Amino acid sequence: RVVTLTPSSFSEAVRSGSSLKLTCQVSGYSLTDSSYYTNWIRQLPQRTLEWLGYINDGGGTSYASSVQGRFTITKSSSSLSLEMRSLTEADSAVYYCARGAQWLDWAKIYFDFRMLPIYSL
């Protein structure tokens, strides 16, 4: 079975203080599958990976303290979205959506599926 997380890849310049919503289409597994959480992460200009948050099968979310209250993850039956508000230069990064097994230690940024680049901001 092939699992695909398909972004509409683009590079976008946004103004400081503005908002942006990123969306990732999912196929090959269900966002209601309790075995997996679906995550957003980003790669900063210095190539550091930063986990941003996940959404689980029931719609529960968890966020990194660095984006708590500013970023919101939502989902539909086959898509995952990341809404970002009050953007700053520090948010410049390549953004990824990634599926991960729910038992993983998120702080260590281990994923059981490859990450696909989604947006360059």
Secondary structure, DSSP 8 states (H G I E B T S, - for coil): ---EEEE--EE----TT--EEEEEEEESS-TT-TTEEEEEEEE-TT--EEEEEEE-TTS-EEE-TTTTTTEEEEE-SSEEEEEE-S--GGG-SEEEEEEEETTS-GGGT--SS--EEEEE-
